[in-house]
Amino acid sequence: MKNLSILFIIATILVSCTESATENAKVENTDPLSGVFTSRDSKAMTLLNNMNLFAKADFSYVKELVTEDFTLQTAGDTAVAATGPEEAVAYWNNIHGIYEDITFSEGRLQTFTLNNGEVWSAYFGELYAVGKFSKENYAIPLNVWIQWENDKIVRQVDMLDSKFITAEIEASETSKG
């Protein structure tokens, strides 16, 4: 009888835990900044493809994917670094003006679909490059976030330590004498 009572108690606990987990799964999260993320979905893979084209100074994707009101920011500055596709390409060409042999680590690629309707894809990894003036090999930790609206890119935020860019700009100024 004692064993039967223990089995009954254990069964009751297991059933109540299962029901509780099921009920919790049904609770909808209404936090606007919450949502769902996926790894290496089509949007994230588009970001990776764009980054690989960027590494080759090939901006052919810009006309197709980037909106006219696109903005580009870096995390180290609250100002917008570029507005629109033309300014963005000019900004990216400036990066190629100080670095060569640009590549990216495999990194992590994810797309975040927020409850407020925003869709962001992100890359978390490293940019590898050689300074054109210092000849320094750089491994720059980098996060790139792009915001999507209707399968077009409307915003990009690059998060990196600007000391790597500053060091190479200083090397370029020193080389000019």
Secondary structure by P-SEA (a helix, b strand, c coil): caaaaaaaaaaaaaaaaaaaaaaaaacccccccbbbbbcccaaaaaaaaaaaaaaacccccccccccccbbbbbccccccccccaaaaaaaaaaaaaccccccccccccccccccccbbbbbbbbbbbbbcccccccccccbbbbbbbccccccbbbbbccaaaaaaaaaaaaaaac
